[in-house]
Amino acid sequence: MGFDSQTCFILKEVGSNLDKNHIVFTVKILFEIFKEIRPELFKKDKKTRPGPKRTYKTDEMLPFISFGHIMEITSCRKLENWWKNNDETCQFLLNCKKPSKTTINNFTNDNMYLIDELDKFLVEFGIKTGLIEGNLIYADGTILKGYCNPYNSMYPDQIKYLKKFILKHYKEYKNNTGDLWIKLHEFFYNGKYQDELKEQYKKLKKIINSFGIQLLKLSLKNHQSLKRVLKRIKKMEANINKKYSISTVDPETRHMKDKKGISGLNYNYQQAIDDKCGMIVTHYITQHPNDQLESIEIINQLQRILNKKEFTLVVDYGYWNINTLHRVYRTPTKLIIPCKTEAMRRNAKQREKNETRFDAKKAKKQKFKKYNFKYLSKEDAYLCPAGIKLTRLNNTIKKDEGSKKRYGSKECQKCRYIVECTKNEYGRKIEEKFDPILDKIKNEYYTEYGQNAYAGRGPYAEGGFAILLESRNFRGIKTKGMKKANNEMTRTTITHNIKKIHKHINNKTLNKILNEIKKEKQKQQTNINIFDKWTNNYIIEHDKIIDFKN
């Protein structure tokens, strides 16, 4: 084959070979709108570090990093190598400029606030364009693995001893009243005084363990290392939680069990998703080992973001905490949450599907567990598996557990399953904690609206984590500290919301919004309220906004 028959590739304009519906254009247009709405955030595009003048701008680097997350390229090294592959999307976003790994890393560390502001903008953009209704919200939490070894830790008494030991002997060294500090330096770094300090070393290792020895060795290196070690010890002291061990790498992690029952140093990640298009409305990382205290925090954040108080929040039984539910009940927000019996009944169905071996006797006993008794909310009664209705009898008062409701029936004595069901010769009795507020929350779940709302929790709340863990191959936090961990999860949220916007809004429509904003800015100073005139006024085809009615 001759050279004349070979096709020639000519690039007239960067991005001209890409499909106009490509998600890279969605990213670019959204960042242009963000820049027009919040221009004050981009006034810092000037030299802030010594050295050569920067060749990139914030509105070039930020879309590049966000689009990298969309393409599942998250590390600085991979982003640098991605550009080297001559991908036209990279050239389009960066205007053919080459960023280094150091440049990308410095930008990410210096512009955490900008990433947070972008996340807030996308949520508000979703609200103004109707992608977020804010009527029905699904919330859930998951345990994310921290970026540290669970065995690389120290206990509070070890931390206290190490700090006291360092300060005491460093002070003696500075005042020329002791030479142990110098001898320890020679022992660790030059191999001297081995015989003299052998017993001292064994004693220290026994008291502060090998990880404490590492910190002690680092503090002996020089004055700067000493300051870093004392700073780390101070951070560890600030995160002491009872008598639990503290990580020497990331002290802000906590001992938590994940869904597989494996304990480790982890973070608890909370997120709330709107039911209309599945956009994430709010998210945050907490140190609490469970979800019991999080419902009120989620509601407070949603009220502030949605700018309204009346909406429905759907959560699972993991959020059940009596004090927290009492606080939630005092707000205008409606909460849909199953009680313990209902949660166990749902889990029992899954257990029966997964269970492969059990004898008939065990199956009979399992049949009459409390979670298999169906609650009839309208009649305030329970229906047993044998078809007998257990009605309300009276209230009993127990000193430790407070007042309880009792349910029973005289027909139980004639039931042929009474031996398998209960040891009481007078029949089965069911007890429930008596609390008028909890009863109202519980009854809300059993209404037709509550049942329909809770049925969608799996696809939205659990589905959001499934996309994060499986589709985007996210296996844990890759940064240290809550602040950086929150920022890392914010970038994954931005990725999720941009994909949702791309799915539901045409790029031509986004361009129209951008042009209208520019026209309005020429007339007067604008803000995001410019979208109000388009709200609920769309032209929709195949569940996608293709234009706005004028």
SVG drawing of the C-alpha trace seen along z (x, -y; Angstrom):
<svg xmlns="http://www.w3.org/2000/svg" viewBox="-60 -47 89 78">
<polyline fill="none" stroke="black" stroke-width="0.4" points="0.0,0.0 1.4,-3.4 1.6,-6.6 -1.0,-8.2 -3.7,-5.9 -3.1,-6.6 -5.6,-8.9 -4.3,-12.2 -5.5,-13.5 -5.7,-17.3 -6.7,-19.0 -8.2,-22.3 -9.5,-23.1 -9.0,-21.3 -12.2,-19.3 -13.5,-19.4 -13.2,-15.6 -15.4,-15.0 -19.1,-14.4 -21.0,-17.5 -22.9,-15.4 -19.7,-14.2 -19.6,-14.7 -16.4,-16.7 -18.5,-19.6 -20.9,-19.3 -18.0,-19.6 -16.6,-22.6 -20.0,-24.5 -20.8,-23.8 -17.4,-25.3 -18.1,-28.3 -21.4,-28.8 -19.8,-28.4 -17.2,-31.0 -19.9,-33.5 -21.9,-33.0 -19.0,-33.1 -16.3,-35.3 -14.8,-36.3 -13.4,-32.8 -11.3,-33.1 -9.5,-36.4 -6.7,-34.6 -5.2,-33.3 -1.8,-34.9 1.6,-33.9 1.5,-32.8 4.7,-30.6 8.3,-31.5 9.6,-30.2 8.4,-30.4 5.1,-31.9 2.2,-29.5 1.1,-28.5 -2.4,-27.2 -5.5,-28.8 -7.9,-27.6 -10.8,-27.2 -8.5,-24.9 -7.1,-22.8 -10.3,-22.3 -12.3,-20.9 -9.4,-18.7 -9.2,-17.1 -13.0,-16.7 -13.2,-15.1 -10.3,-12.8 -12.6,-11.6 -15.4,-11.0 -13.0,-8.8 -11.9,-7.0 -8.4,-8.6 -7.9,-10.0 -4.2,-10.0 -1.9,-12.9 0.5,-10.5 -2.2,-8.9 -3.6,-12.3 -0.1,-13.3 0.3,-10.1 -3.2,-10.5 -2.3,-13.8 0.9,-12.2 -1.4,-9.8 -2.5,-12.7 -6.2,-12.4 -8.1,-15.2 -10.4,-15.7 -7.3,-16.6 -6.0,-19.0 -9.5,-20.6 -9.7,-21.2 -6.1,-22.4 -5.7,-24.3 -2.8,-22.0 -0.8,-22.8 1.0,-20.1 0.6,-19.8 3.1,-17.9 2.3,-15.6 3.6,-18.2 1.5,-21.0 -1.7,-18.9 -1.0,-17.9 -0.2,-21.5 -3.4,-22.7 -5.5,-20.2 -4.1,-21.1 -4.3,-24.8 -7.9,-24.9 -9.9,-22.6 -12.3,-25.5 -12.9,-25.8 -13.8,-22.1 -16.3,-22.6 -17.8,-25.6 -18.2,-23.7 -20.0,-21.0 -22.5,-23.5 -22.9,-25.2 -23.9,-21.9 -26.5,-21.1 -28.0,-24.6 -27.9,-24.3 -29.8,-21.0 -32.4,-22.8 -32.9,-25.7 -33.2,-23.6 -35.6,-21.2 -33.4,-18.1 -33.6,-18.3 -37.2,-18.6 -36.3,-18.2 -39.6,-16.5 -38.4,-13.0 -34.8,-12.4 -33.0,-9.0 -30.2,-9.0 -27.7,-6.2 -24.3,-5.7 -21.4,-3.4 -18.0,-2.6 -15.0,-3.7 -11.6,-2.3 -9.1,-4.8 -5.7,-5.3 -3.7,-3.7 -2.7,-0.4 -5.0,0.6 -2.1,2.2 0.1,-1.0 -1.5,-2.5 -0.8,-3.5 -3.0,-3.6 -3.6,-6.9 -1.3,-5.9 1.5,-5.1 1.0,-8.5 1.1,-10.2 4.3,-8.4 6.0,-9.1 5.3,-12.8 6.5,-13.1 9.7,-11.1 10.5,-13.3 9.9,-16.7 11.8,-15.6 15.0,-14.4 15.0,-17.1 14.8,-19.8 17.7,-18.1 19.7,-18.2 19.0,-21.9 19.9,-22.7 23.0,-20.5 21.7,-18.5 21.5,-15.1 23.0,-13.3 20.4,-10.6 19.0,-12.5 22.5,-12.5 23.1,-8.9 19.8,-7.8 20.6,-9.7 23.9,-7.9 22.2,-4.6 19.7,-4.8 21.7,-6.6 25.3,-5.6 25.1,-2.3 26.9,-3.5 26.1,-2.8 24.5,0.5 25.5,2.3 24.7,-0.7 21.2,-1.4 20.2,2.2 17.9,2.5 16.6,-1.1 15.6,-0.2 13.8,3.0 11.9,1.1 10.8,-1.6 9.7,0.9 7.6,2.7 5.9,-0.5 5.3,-2.5 5.5,0.4 7.4,0.4 5.4,-2.4 6.2,-4.7 9.9,-3.8 9.6,-5.0 8.2,-8.4 10.9,-8.6 13.6,-7.9 12.2,-10.5 12.2,-13.1 15.9,-12.5 16.9,-13.2 16.9,-17.1 14.9,-20.0 12.4,-20.1 11.7,-16.4 11.1,-16.9 8.5,-19.7 6.7,-17.4 6.6,-14.5 5.2,-16.8 2.6,-18.1 1.6,-14.6 1.4,-13.7 -0.8,-16.7 -3.1,-15.7 -3.3,-12.1 -4.1,-13.5 -6.9,-15.7 -8.5,-12.5 -8.3,-10.2 -11.5,-8.3 -11.9,-6.6 -9.3,-3.8 -9.3,-2.9 -6.0,-2.9 -5.2,-5.8 -3.6,-5.5 -0.1,-7.1 -0.6,-7.7 -4.2,-9.2 -5.3,-9.9 -8.8,-11.1 -9.9,-7.6 -12.0,-5.5 -12.5,-1.8 -15.5,-0.7 -16.9,2.5 -17.8,2.5 -20.8,4.4 -18.7,7.6 -18.1,7.4 -14.4,6.6 -13.1,4.1 -10.6,1.5 -9.7,-2.2 -12.3,-3.7 -14.6,-6.7 -18.4,-6.9 -19.6,-8.5 -23.1,-9.9 -25.0,-11.0 -28.5,-12.1 -29.9,-11.6 -33.0,-13.3 -35.5,-10.8 -36.3,-12.7 -33.0,-12.2 -30.8,-10.7 -28.5,-13.7 -26.6,-13.8 -27.9,-16.8 -25.5,-16.6 -22.7,-14.5 -20.1,-14.5 -17.7,-12.3 -18.1,-11.7 -16.2,-9.8 -19.3,-8.2 -19.1,-4.4 -22.9,-4.1 -25.7,-6.1 -27.8,-6.6 -27.0,-10.3 -26.8,-11.4 -30.5,-11.9 -30.8,-15.3 -27.5,-16.5 -28.7,-15.4 -32.0,-17.2 -30.3,-20.4 -28.0,-20.4 -30.9,-19.6 -33.0,-22.4 -30.2,-24.9 -29.4,-23.6 -33.0,-23.2 -34.1,-26.4 -37.3,-24.6 -38.2,-22.6 -41.1,-20.4 -39.8,-17.3 -39.6,-13.6 -36.5,-11.8 -36.2,-8.0 -33.7,-6.1 -33.1,-2.5 -33.3,-1.1 -29.6,-2.0 -30.7,-5.6 -33.1,-4.5 -32.2,-6.4 -34.9,-7.5 -33.4,-10.9 -32.5,-11.7 -36.0,-10.7 -37.6,-12.9 -35.6,-15.9 -36.5,-15.0 -40.2,-14.8 -40.0,-18.4 -39.0,-19.6 -41.5,-19.9 -39.6,-17.1 -41.4,-13.8 -39.2,-10.8 -39.9,-7.3 -38.0,-4.7 -38.8,-1.1 -38.8,0.1 -36.6,3.0 -39.2,5.7 -39.9,4.6 -36.2,4.3 -35.6,7.8 -38.5,9.1 -37.0,7.7 -33.6,9.1 -35.2,12.5 -36.4,12.8 -32.9,12.3 -31.5,14.7 -34.0,17.4 -32.9,16.9 -29.2,17.3 -29.7,20.1 -29.0,23.5 -29.3,25.9 -31.6,26.0 -33.7,28.8 -37.5,28.8 -37.4,28.2 -35.3,25.0 -37.6,23.9 -40.6,24.2 -39.0,22.1 -37.9,19.5 -41.4,19.2 -42.7,17.8 -39.9,15.2 -41.3,11.8 -40.3,10.3 -42.7,12.7 -45.7,11.2 -47.2,8.6 -48.1,5.3 -51.6,3.9 -51.2,0.2 -54.8,-0.8 -56.0,1.7 -52.8,1.4 -52.5,5.2 -50.3,8.0 -51.1,10.9 -49.2,14.1 -48.1,16.6 -50.9,18.9 -53.5,16.3 -54.4,15.3 -54.8,11.6 -53.0,10.3 -54.8,7.2 -53.7,4.5 -54.1,5.7 -52.6,3.1 -49.4,1.2 -46.8,2.6 -44.2,0.5 -40.7,1.9 -38.2,-0.1 -35.2,0.2 -37.1,0.2 -40.0,-2.2 -43.6,-1.7 -44.3,1.0 -47.4,2.0 -48.5,5.7 -50.4,7.6 -52.0,11.0 -55.0,13.2 -57.0,15.9 -57.1,17.9 -53.4,18.7 -54.2,21.4 -56.1,23.4 -53.4,23.0 -51.7,26.2 -48.4,24.3 -48.3,23.0 -45.4,25.2 -43.2,24.0 -44.3,20.4 -44.0,19.8 -43.3,21.3 -46.1,19.4 -49.1,21.7 -51.5,18.7 -50.3,17.9 -47.9,15.6 -47.4,12.1 -45.6,9.3 -44.2,6.3 -43.3,2.9 -41.9,-0.2 -44.7,-2.7 -43.8,-6.2 -46.4,-8.3 -43.8,-10.1 -42.2,-6.8 -45.7,-5.4 -46.5,-8.2 -43.1,-7.8 -43.7,-4.1 -47.3,-4.5 -45.9,-6.9 -43.9,-4.0 -46.9,-1.7 -49.0,-4.2 -49.3,-3.6 -47.1,-6.7 -44.5,-5.4 -44.4,-1.9 -44.1,-3.3 -41.4,-5.7 -39.4,-3.1 -39.6,-0.7 -37.4,-3.1 -34.7,-3.3 -32.7,-0.4 -32.3,-1.8 -31.4,-5.3 -29.6,-5.1 -28.0,-1.7 -27.7,-2.2 -25.6,-5.3 -23.0,-3.4 -23.1,-0.5 -22.2,-2.9 -19.4,-4.4 -17.9,-1.1 -18.4,1.1 -18.7,-1.1 -16.1,-3.6 -13.9,-1.1 -13.7,-3.1 -12.2,-1.0 -11.4,-3.5 -10.0,-6.9 -6.6,-7.6 -5.8,-10.7 -5.2,-11.4 -7.4,-13.4 -11.1,-14.3 -10.6,-17.5 -8.8,-15.9 -11.1,-12.8 -14.1,-15.1 -12.5,-16.8 -11.8,-13.5 -15.4,-12.4 -16.6,-15.8 -14.8,-15.1 -16.6,-11.8 -19.9,-13.6 -19.1,-16.2 -18.5,-13.3 -21.9,-11.7 -23.8,-15.0 -22.1,-16.0 -23.1,-12.6 -26.7,-13.1 -26.8,-16.6 -25.3,-15.3 -27.9,-12.5 -30.9,-14.9 -29.9,-18.2 -28.8,-18.6 -25.5,-20.4 -27.3,-22.9 -29.6,-23.8 -26.5,-24.3 -25.0,-26.6 -28.2,-28.5 -28.1,-29.0 -24.5,-30.2 -25.3,-32.7 -28.4,-34.0 -26.2,-34.5 -23.7,-36.5 -26.4,-38.7 -27.9,-39.3 -24.5,-40.2 -24.1,-42.9 -27.3,-44.5 -26.8,-44.0 -24.8,-42.0 -26.2,-38.5 -26.3,-35.5 -27.7,-32.0 -31.3,-33.3 -31.2,-33.9 -32.4,-30.3 -35.7,-31.1 -37.4,-32.2 -36.8,-28.8 -37.8,-26.6 -40.5,-24.0 -40.7,-25.3 -38.9,-22.8 -39.2,-21.0 -38.5,-17.3 -37.9,-14.4 -37.0,-10.9 -36.5,-12.1 -33.9,-14.7 -34.3,-18.5 -33.6,-19.6 -34.6,-23.3 -36.3,-25.9 -39.6,-27.5 -39.3,-31.2"/>
</svg>
